[in-house]
Every structure is written in structure tokens, then in C-alpha cells.
Amino acid sequence: MTVRPRWVFVAVVLVSLLALARTQLYYGTLFRGWDAQYYYAVARSAAFDGDLDITNDLLATPTPKPFDPDGDGTFWRVPRLDGGRIWSKYPIGLSVVEVPPLLVGRAIRGVVEAAGVPVAGPPGYSNVEFWAVAVGLVLVFAWSVAELYRLLAADYGTAAALVGVAGGWAGTSLFFYSAVFPFMAHALSFAALVAVMRVARDLERGAPANRGVALLGLALGTLFLVRPQQVVIAAFLVPTLLRIARDRPVTAWLPGATVGFAAGLALVGLQLAFNYTQRGVWALNTYAAGGEGFDFTNPNLSIVLTSESRGLVRFSPVVMLAVVGYAWCWRSLPVHAWAAGLNLVAQLYLIASWSSPDQGIAFGGRMWCDNAAAVSVGLAAPVSRLPTPGRAAVAALTAAGVGWTTYLMARYVLDG
């Protein structure tokens, strides 16, 4: 049986919309949190005010409790510059992607209000606009899952790809951050990583180098705008690039490499310019202004791997199954698969070395779920090589892992 990628896309969209509807019914809104409100405030500022000063945008939020727990309107928890301006330390990538669907939501709200139907909430902060942005983000994510499925199906077959995609999505925190609470950057980071993997795979299979290397630069630059630490994956793609430089004429890859480098540099420059508008300094990292940073000599791996609040092993046991898959199939895995897997390991180390390895208020391993595509590879690769009983066993273990993660997610939601 062949399952076309478009059906995977449709399935992800439908499941995500059902999860969003349930979220709306449970919380009364899709919108909450701390980081997510900053991302959204930047998008709202650009779409409604034509600037990047988020002070009025954040103060207008209908869910101010994280910033103003006393409810007295002081927003005392929000860092400000001298003069009272609120600034954002967050990467701009998600905000950029949120702008188009937010404008769509604004237009829909205008039509609804013109028809005489009142819409509650300040401009940009109604359920109409929240739903428009959420659906837009779901569509981008569903496209990336369909692309991952296309990649896995081509390499390992339909059944293996389905097991891999299901386990990687629903067996990790990625489901929560793509379908229950999509206003964080993790699902978009996942999409950018899938794009990097897809381009790298095509290059490995002999695709035109100029086009591929240019697209790789663009994908890595986009990834930097969404989640800068994830560009570490580029280091693990160096063997592919060196092989291209060695085996193909310079004219077959140098123009593309120049375009890709320029595109990536331009996107990094966009983040640099945004940080200047927020802090008045030219810096790629504005987290340091709040005392946040890495301590690479003292990683807290116990929190990331085994803790009751964040532990990878506890919350996403399918990852352990994927590790077994990598170990068993290590000789046959292509470079892009190893790049994804090694990047997942690198991200665990980076998270453990971060000044907040507990990752704030979150479901499970929030900061590493971007790398769920590597989990999908680790599940799909062995399935493609097993006889029917072995496939059934992996599928059953994956289903059990998904069930456990889903149970923990339900508890997390119910516990508030």
C-alpha cells in the first residue's frame, strides 16, 4: 500500500485542528504563555503598527497573568529599557512567519465586524486572529511532516515511514508544540530542520550542486532566524559538502555556494538588525543581557535526560527505541540521517549547558523536540530491514511509547 505525502499532510492538519479545538474548549483561548506572547507581539507590531516596538502590543495582551501576576497593571515581571520600552530577546523567525496569517485574520475580523457581528478583544488579539495564525502555523508544520514522510518513504518504504513519522511526532513533545500550543518556535524549527535534511539528501543523491548548495544556505539561514542553536547541524553536513567540492567541477557548485552563503548571511543580518532595534546594540545574542548563557564545562544532563519534569527518557521513550535503530543500522545510514541524529545529541548537550536547563514552564523536553525528525529516522530505518514480526514489534513499541507520552501530555494539561 502506498500512502501519498498529501494524505499525510491532510491527516496532520485534521488531527491538529481537532487538538486546537479541544484546546480552545478547555482553556477558552489558544493564546497564553510567556515566550509565545513575545513572538506574537513582534508580529502584531509589524502587522498593525508598522514598527517593531512591542511595548503597546504586549501591554494589550488579553492574557497578561505571566507578566502581571498581581493583576495591578504594572507588568512588573517584564524587563524594560530606560524609559519604559519593552524589548524582545527572541529570534525573529517565528514572528516573520506569523505576520501573513495574522493579516489574514485581521481581514477576516474586518469582514465579520462589517457584517455587524462583534468580535471581542483588541485588534490582533481576538480568537479570530489567534485561529488564523494557529492554522497558518499548522499548515507550515503539516507540510514539513509530509516532506519528512516523503524522504523516509523513499529511503525506507511506506510502512517504515509511517511508523517513523507517527513516533517522531506523537511520541515526543513536538505534538504539544505543533497541535496544542503552536505559538512557540519548536514546530517551525522542526520544519526548517526537515528542509535542511531534504536538501542535504538530494545533494547526496547527485542533485545539481549549485541549486542544492544555494538552498542549503537559505535553509540554514532560516533555521538561524527561528532557533539559532540548531545551525550546529551544518557542522555535521561538512562531509557532504567536501565530497561535492572534491568530486564536481568548481563551476558546478561555487556559484550556488556563493548564493547560499549570501542568503544565509543576509538572514543572519536580519536578526542582527532586529536586535539593534530592540536593544540599540549590534549583537547576535541578546539573551546575555539578562544573564543567560552557556556553561559548557558543567552540563546538567540529569535534568535533560532523567528528571521527572523534563527527562527525555521519562517523557519520550520512543527516543530510546530510535537510538537502538541508529545503532543497529549505523553502517547504512546516509550523512543527512547522521547529521540529524548527531545534532539531536548536540542539542541535548547545549540544553544541559544552558543557564535554564529546566526549560521553564514546558511539557517534557520542549527545547529538543525540534529534533524529532532524527527520532523518525531511528524508528524507520530498522523497520525497513526487519521481517514482518519484527516490524510489528517496532510498531507496537512505538505505539506504546506514543501512548505513554500522550498520557503524560494529558496530565500536564489537566494539572494546568
FENMO-V36089 format. One record per residue. N is the residue number from 0. RES is the residue in one small letter. SS is DSSP state (@ for helix, = for strand, . for the rest). OMEGA is omega in degrees with one decimal (* if undefined). Layout:
# FENMO-V36089
((N	RES	SS	OMEGA) (N	RES	SS	OMEGA))
This chain:
# FENMO-V36089
((0	m	.	177.8) (1	t	.	176.2) (2	v	.	-177.5) (3	r	.	-179.6) (4	p	@	-178.4) (5	r	@	177.8) (6	w	@	172.9) (7	v	@	176.6) (8	f	@	-179.2) (9	v	@	-178.9) (10	a	@	179.8) (11	v	@	179.2) (12	v	@	-177.6) (13	l	@	179.1) (14	v	@	-179.6) (15	s	@	178.7) (16	l	@	176.5) (17	l	@	178.6) (18	a	@	178.1) (19	l	@	178.8) (20	a	@	178.4) (21	r	@	176.8) (22	t	@	178.8) (23	q	@	-179.5) (24	l	@	-175.1) (25	y	@	-176.4) (26	y	@	-174.5) (27	g	.	178.9) (28	t	.	173.5) (29	l	.	-162.6) (30	f	.	178.8) (31	r	.	174.5) (32	g	.	-179.2) (33	w	.	-177.9) (34	d	@	-176.2) (35	a	@	-178.5) (36	q	@	175.3) (37	y	@	177.5) (38	y	@	-176.5) (39	y	@	-179.9) (40	a	@	177.4) (41	v	@	178.8) (42	a	@	-179.7) (43	r	@	179.2) (44	s	@	179.2) (45	a	@	-174.6) (46	a	@	-173.4) (47	f	@	-175.6) (48	d	@	-177.5) (49	g	.	176.6) (50	d	.	-179.3) (51	l	.	174.0) (52	d	.	-171.8) (53	i	.	-175.1) (54	t	@	-178.9) (55	n	@	-178.4) (56	d	@	-179.2) (57	l	@	179.6) (58	l	@	-178.9) (59	a	.	-174.5) (60	t	.	176.2) (61	p	.	178.4) (62	t	.	-173.0) (63	p	.	-171.1) (64	k	.	179.9) (65	p	.	-176.7) (66	f	.	-173.1) (67	d	.	-173.5) (68	p	.	179.6) (69	d	.	178.8) (70	g	.	-177.8) (71	d	.	176.5) (72	g	.	-178.1) (73	t	.	-176.5) (74	f	.	-171.3) (75	w	.	-178.8) (76	r	.	-174.5) (77	v	.	175.5) (78	p	.	-179.7) (79	r	=	171.0) (80	l	.	172.1) (81	d	.	-175.4) (82	g	.	173.6) (83	g	.	-178.9) (84	r	.	175.0) (85	i	=	-177.8) (86	w	.	-179.0) (87	s	.	176.4) (88	k	.	-168.3) (89	y	.	175.2) (90	p	.	-170.6) (91	i	.	-172.3) (92	g	@	-179.8) (93	l	@	-179.9) (94	s	@	178.9) (95	v	@	-179.2) (96	v	@	-179.0) (97	e	@	-175.2) (98	v	@	-178.7) (99	p	@	178.4) (100	p	@	176.0) (101	l	@	176.1) (102	l	@	175.3) (103	v	@	178.1) (104	g	@	177.5) (105	r	@	179.8) (106	a	@	179.0) (107	i	@	178.7) (108	r	@	178.4) (109	g	@	179.2) (110	v	@	-179.0) (111	v	@	-179.6) (112	e	@	177.5) (113	a	@	178.0) (114	a	.	176.8) (115	g	.	179.6) (116	v	.	-178.5) (117	p	.	178.1) (118	v	.	-177.1) (119	a	.	175.4) (120	g	.	175.8) (121	p	.	177.1) (122	p	.	-178.9) (123	g	.	-174.8) (124	y	.	174.4) (125	s	.	176.9) (126	n	@	177.6) (127	v	@	-178.7) (128	e	@	178.3) (129	f	@	180.0) (130	w	@	179.3) (131	a	@	-179.8) (132	v	@	180.0) (133	a	@	179.4) (134	v	@	177.4) (135	g	@	178.7) (136	l	@	177.0) (137	v	@	-179.5) (138	l	@	177.3) (139	v	@	-179.7) (140	f	@	-179.4) (141	a	@	175.6) (142	w	@	-177.5) (143	s	@	177.3) (144	v	@	177.8) (145	a	@	177.7) (146	e	@	176.4) (147	l	@	177.5) (148	y	@	179.3) (149	r	@	-179.7) (150	l	@	-177.7) (151	l	@	-179.7) (152	a	@	179.3) (153	a	@	-176.8) (154	d	@	-169.4) (155	y	@	179.6) (156	g	.	-173.7) (157	t	@	-176.6) (158	a	@	179.7) (159	a	@	-179.7) (160	a	@	179.5) (161	l	@	177.4) (162	v	@	-178.4) (163	g	@	-178.5) (164	v	@	-179.6) (165	a	@	-179.5) (166	g	@	-179.7) (167	g	@	-178.4) (168	w	@	-172.1) (169	a	@	-179.7) (170	g	.	178.1) (171	t	.	177.9) (172	s	.	-177.5) (173	l	@	179.6) (174	f	@	179.6) (175	f	@	-174.1) (176	y	@	172.7) (177	s	@	-173.2) (178	a	@	179.4) (179	v	@	-178.8) (180	f	.	-172.2) (181	p	.	-175.1) (182	f	.	172.3) (183	m	.	-171.7) (184	a	.	-168.6) (185	h	@	-179.8) (186	a	@	178.7) (187	l	@	175.1) (188	s	@	174.1) (189	f	@	-179.3) (190	a	@	179.4) (191	a	@	177.5) (192	l	@	175.9) (193	v	@	178.0) (194	a	@	176.9) (195	v	@	179.3) (196	m	@	-177.6) (197	r	@	179.4) (198	v	@	-179.9) (199	a	@	179.1) (200	r	@	179.8) (201	d	@	177.7) (202	l	@	178.0) (203	e	@	-177.6) (204	r	.	173.5) (205	g	.	178.1) (206	a	.	178.1) (207	p	.	-171.3) (208	a	@	-177.9) (209	n	@	-179.8) (210	r	@	-176.4) (211	g	@	-178.7) (212	v	@	176.1) (213	a	@	178.7) (214	l	@	178.9) (215	l	@	177.0) (216	g	@	178.6) (217	l	@	-179.3) (218	a	@	179.6) (219	l	@	176.7) (220	g	@	176.8) (221	t	@	178.1) (222	l	@	178.0) (223	f	@	-180.0) (224	l	@	-177.3) (225	v	@	-178.9) (226	r	.	-170.5) (227	p	@	-175.6) (228	q	@	-177.9) (229	q	@	-179.7) (230	v	@	172.6) (231	v	@	-179.9) (232	i	@	-179.8) (233	a	@	-179.4) (234	a	@	-177.1) (235	f	@	175.5) (236	l	@	-179.2) (237	v	@	178.4) (238	p	@	177.8) (239	t	@	-178.3) (240	l	@	178.2) (241	l	@	178.9) (242	r	@	178.0) (243	i	@	-179.5) (244	a	@	-178.8) (245	r	@	-168.8) (246	d	@	-176.2) (247	r	.	177.9) (248	p	.	-178.8) (249	v	@	-178.6) (250	t	@	-179.0) (251	a	@	-177.6) (252	w	@	-174.9) (253	l	@	177.5) (254	p	@	178.5) (255	g	@	178.6) (256	a	@	178.6) (257	t	@	178.6) (258	v	@	-179.7) (259	g	@	179.0) (260	f	@	179.7) (261	a	@	179.4) (262	a	@	178.6) (263	g	@	179.8) (264	l	@	179.3) (265	a	@	179.8) (266	l	@	173.7) (267	v	@	177.3) (268	g	@	177.4) (269	l	@	176.9) (270	q	@	178.9) (271	l	@	-179.9) (272	a	@	178.5) (273	f	@	178.8) (274	n	@	177.9) (275	y	@	178.7) (276	t	@	-176.8) (277	q	@	-173.2) (278	r	@	-178.8) (279	g	.	177.6) (280	v	.	177.4) (281	w	.	-177.7) (282	a	.	176.5) (283	l	.	-177.8) (284	n	.	177.6) (285	t	.	175.9) (286	y	@	-177.1) (287	a	@	179.5) (288	a	@	177.9) (289	g	@	177.9) (290	g	.	-179.4) (291	e	.	179.7) (292	g	.	-176.7) (293	f	=	168.9) (294	d	.	-172.0) (295	f	.	-179.4) (296	t	.	-176.4) (297	n	.	-179.0) (298	p	.	179.6) (299	n	.	-175.3) (300	l	@	-178.8) (301	s	@	177.7) (302	i	@	-174.2) (303	v	@	-172.1) (304	l	@	-168.9) (305	t	@	-175.7) (306	s	.	179.7) (307	e	.	-178.2) (308	s	.	-173.8) (309	r	.	-167.3) (310	g	.	178.7) (311	l	@	-178.2) (312	v	@	-177.9) (313	r	@	-171.4) (314	f	@	-175.1) (315	s	.	-178.7) (316	p	.	177.4) (317	v	@	178.8) (318	v	@	178.0) (319	m	@	176.3) (320	l	@	178.1) (321	a	@	177.5) (322	v	@	176.2) (323	v	@	178.5) (324	g	@	177.1) (325	y	@	-177.2) (326	a	@	-177.2) (327	w	@	-174.5) (328	c	.	-168.5) (329	w	.	-178.2) (330	r	.	-174.1) (331	s	.	-177.4) (332	l	.	178.8) (333	p	.	-175.1) (334	v	@	-176.1) (335	h	@	177.4) (336	a	@	176.6) (337	w	@	178.1) (338	a	@	179.4) (339	a	@	-179.0) (340	g	@	179.0) (341	l	@	177.3) (342	n	@	176.5) (343	l	@	178.2) (344	v	@	179.5) (345	a	@	-179.8) (346	q	@	176.0) (347	l	@	177.9) (348	y	@	179.2) (349	l	@	179.2) (350	i	@	179.9) (351	a	@	-179.4) (352	s	@	-177.7) (353	w	=	-178.0) (354	s	.	176.1) (355	s	.	-177.5) (356	p	.	176.9) (357	d	.	170.2) (358	q	.	176.3) (359	g	.	176.5) (360	i	.	-172.6) (361	a	.	171.6) (362	f	.	176.8) (363	g	.	-178.3) (364	g	.	-175.4) (365	r	@	-169.8) (366	m	@	178.4) (367	w	@	-176.1) (368	c	@	172.3) (369	d	@	-172.1) (370	n	@	-177.4) (371	a	@	177.9) (372	a	@	177.2) (373	a	@	175.6) (374	v	@	179.5) (375	s	@	177.5) (376	v	@	-178.3) (377	g	@	176.2) (378	l	@	-174.9) (379	a	@	-174.2) (380	a	@	-179.4) (381	p	@	179.4) (382	v	@	-177.7) (383	s	.	-175.7) (384	r	.	-175.6) (385	l	.	169.8) (386	p	.	-174.5) (387	t	@	178.7) (388	p	@	178.9) (389	g	@	176.9) (390	r	@	-179.8) (391	a	@	-179.7) (392	a	@	178.8) (393	v	@	178.5) (394	a	@	-179.8) (395	a	@	178.4) (396	l	@	176.9) (397	t	@	178.8) (398	a	@	178.5) (399	a	@	177.6) (400	g	@	177.0) (401	v	@	179.3) (402	g	@	179.4) (403	w	@	179.5) (404	t	@	178.4) (405	t	@	177.0) (406	y	@	179.0) (407	l	@	178.2) (408	m	@	178.2) (409	a	@	177.5) (410	r	@	179.5) (411	y	@	179.1) (412	v	@	-176.3) (413	l	@	179.7) (414	d	.	171.9) (415	g	.	*))
